[in-house]
Amino acid sequence: MTATTTSAPTTSRNAATLVGFVAVLLWSCLAFLTALSGKMPPFQLAAVTFALGGGMGAVSWLFRRGAARALVQPWQVWLLGISGLFGYHALYFFALRSAPPAEAGLINYLWPLLIVLLSSFLPNEHLRWHHVAGALLGLAGTIVLFSGGKGFVIKPEYVPGFVAAFIAAFVWSTYSVMSRRFAAVPTDAVVGFCLVTAFLAAICHLAFEQTVWPQTFTEWLAVIALGFGPIGIAFYTWDFGVKRGDIRVLGALSYCAPVLSTGLLILTGFATATPQILFATLLIAGGGFLAAKDMLRRG
């Protein structure tokens, strides 16, 4: 009787962690689909894709009576959701415009490590050595992946972009960890966060960018796939995972996204395989398995 009582929550927690990992898998397609989407400016692309992702969730309400009531939330929930989705992407876009993408991307990828560290402040979460070690191995692999075995050039004019990339990492990790504090908030609330993010991104686009629409059928398909996958389903599964799964393991496993993304770019001809990529893969995979040690043993 005791075994039955304790195994059910563990199984549910593991399953929720795997659901959250779906988001990581979808985010690994982000670079590939963005490369196929043409030359649409960042804020315009964000406006369109978040509208698709949020619209997809809103359409599902037609088949689930009462789901729309998830939008009725305290202002703190809305502030967290909008700052997490729109705030993160606005800072990240600024970082990519103000600093070299490799360096900015590397600084931004501090967020999985920050999730692991910040999770120690959550109730009933115990940070162990293998969680931190796994996240650090993932960070080391990401450094190898982004640097390509070469050094980074740091110039004074890049500093605003680097700062924005770091703040973006802190914003996303804080959003992910604080979502656990609002675990009672249904994932359907993310629909509202996505739609508001689309609206704010559209305002930024009209203020700062020129409109460029996809020119080919393939580019349109890529934009639609972005909206339904890395921008749509990914945010819903991530919300479910961080609220009900093992957030420490999810943080460490998030380092799989850049290496999987690079692998997809290699398979599709957008990048070339190198020994550095293989080494980075081994580091990140090893870190992921180390961080998930308890979960794998329970499974």
Buried (B, 14 or more C-beta within 10 A) or exposed (E): EEEEEEEEEEEEBBBBBBBBBBBBBBBBBBBBBBEBBBEBBBBBBBBBBBBBBBBBBBEEBEEEEEBBEBBEBEEEBBEBBBBBBBBBBBBBBBBBBBBBBBBBBBBBBBBBBBBBBBBBEBEEBEBEEBBBBBBBBBBBBBBBBBBEEEEEEEEEEBEBBBBBBBBBBBBBBBBBBBBBBBEEBBBBBBBBBBBBBBBBBBEBBEEEBEEEEBEEEEBBBBBBBBBBBBBBBBBBBBBBBBBBBBBBBBBBBBBBBBBBBBBBBBEEEEBEEBEBBEBBBBBBBBBBBBBBBBBEEEE
